[in-house]
Amino acid sequence: MTPAEIAAFAPPADHLAGRVILVTGATKGIGRALALGLGQHGATVILSGRSVKKLEKVYDELIAAGCPTPAMLPLDLENALATHYDAVAEAIGHEFGRLDGLVHNASLLLTRSPISHYDVPTWCRLLQVNLTATFALTQVCLPLLEKSTDASVIMTSSGVAQRGRAYWGAYAVSKAGIENLAEVLADEYESNPCIRFNTLNPGAVRTDMRALAYPAEDALQLKTPAEILGAYLWLLGPASRGHSGGRYHCQVG
Ligand code: NDP
């Protein structure tokens, strides 16, 4: 399929039936829309986020939309310790016995500034949430992903991953890091056709994070999260089997 066809992918409603997919940052923005989109295509979604109250709201939305009953997995990626990650893997293993999809969507942007003035604690927080937590969660989930017959891991990237841009500091560095992490994993699992690792750049999307980065732009000109889900659905479903180590885009052209 061409990149444009992948971005426009519109599968039938049972496309992800029977699959168990974990989405981080499922409380708002792209993560919330993705959770709903996955549920509406038959997946059992494990909703992860740092606020139980917000997770419950999305949980209720999935139930109201007639999706398979989701699960909730509270996890603060900024403060999670090894024991928390182990508990996550144990809970998923106990409930489902495997994992068919893992979408690393949660991310922080915080303030942007030149490196000469970049605040060190901000740097550490961003790398922790955007990069180190992605590594840690993937690592504990690998045994569960290995139990799936067709597992897909997505790292959510950004336009600043490929080429660093002034003032994007730790956010740009963290996104470049997860692109590399996905490639390392794809290479390590090259001989296992049952697991794939790819990165996906949503492009400009109407969310709180985008508004923080571009406060002066007309958000109504941007696509909504629900409008950019085609590539996610392709990467998480059977059609992308065998495609690993790639860099994909939700918006093409
Ligand atoms: P939002 O800011 O709308 O949502 C970010 C999500 O990450 C929220 O669910 C938030 O939870 C969660 N999160 C933040 N910190 C933590 C934490 N410590 N622990 C757990 N969850 C946390 O962002 P978007 O929806 O715009 O972004 C989604 C992804 O897409 C990100 O990876 C982003 O980098 C990427 N992206 C977005 C673009 C855009 O234009 N929107 C462009 C390119 C990439 P909470 O609700 O609690 O705040």
Residues whose N, C-alpha, C, O or C-beta is under 5 A from the ligand:
A	BS01	NDP	G25 A26 T27 K28 G29 I30 G31 G49 R50 S51 L75 D76 L77 E78 N105 A106 S107 L108 V129 T156 S157 S158 P202 G203 A204 V205 T207 D208 M209 R210
